[in-house]
Amino acid sequence: MSRHAFVFPGQGSQAEGMGSDLARESDGAARSYFGAADDILGFGLSRLCFEGTADELLDTSVTQPCVFVTGLAFATALRERGVTPEVVAGHSLGEYTALVSAGVLDWEDALRLVRLRGQLMARVNLRTPGGMAAVLGLPSTTVEDLCARTATSGRVEVANYNSALQTVVSGTAPGLEEFARAAMEAGAERVEPLRTGAPFHSSAMKDIEQEFGDRLDTVEFADPSVPVIANVHAGYVGSGTEARDLLRRQLSSPVQWHRTVELLRAEEVDALVEVGPGRVLTNLNRVTAPAIPAMAVGTVKQLDTAVQRLAPARV
């Protein structure tokens, strides 16, 4: 039996025109999410997905719902064409799309949560400006040590464990500059600033945990109908109650993506399907699990290719 894993990208994967070809060419349920999201949120989210500039898409309060809706639309298009997941996971923001795909969250509730999450994170950045950077070529233990020693210019912390030799850090702008110099001196291949709007998955986000947690408590969480792997501990989500708690903790906890892909490899999935804009996860997945076919589905052309490869044969 096929064991496809759907994995959903987070912020930083946004792209100009995301979802526009699907909305133009699809006549199924996938297309309807964009217009419905406009009505639910009360602004032109679909215009920002289809026509927004790179600068507009840097606003985290906009980027997060745009990436979420695009991923959800392509996941629905895959299902409409007979491709379904046996397990799901999402990177940071993508965990919300994964939870919708697993029946844990209603998509409208998730959309509102994602919008609020982006707004609160943007507010943190106004108060404590910062950002994120990917460190390539150093083991995570070295990155952790460098973070501990970067204190004179501001706090820097590990935000994402993406692969054996790619770790993302969050911090203040001066702290990231000091960290980058130290990382290059320690032998990093490069330190690359990311297109994010705040120091996500760091202690800076502790300030919004209570407010966001209060909103989470008003939303219904069901038990997963499909296995979901969580960012916080790279293990399976056991219940809706646990899913709610993990989303609260996720704000200030590092994303354990490397361990997530290692678990998927151990579970012997036969395809890692990145569903949403970009191919950040596809590139990471090929590093950690090179023997498992990895593909991106963020355009209609990619959708058609994935369906040809993965959909069960029709007799």
ABEGO torsion letter per residue (X at the ends): XBBBBBBBBBBGABBBGBGAAAAAABABAAAAAAAAAAAAAGBBAAAAAAABBAAAAABAAAAAAAAAAAAAAAAAAAAAAGBBBABBBBBEAAAAAAAAAAGABBAAAAAAAAAAAAAAAAAAAAABBBBBBBBBGBBAAAAAAAAAABAAAEBBBBABBABAABBBBBEBAAAAAAAAAAAAAAGBABBBBBBBABBBGBAAAAAAAAAAAAAAAABBBBBBABBBBBAAAGBBBABAAAAAAAAAAAAABBBBAAAAAAAAAAAGBABBBBBEBEAAAAAAAAAABAABBBBBBABAAAAAAAAAAABBBBX
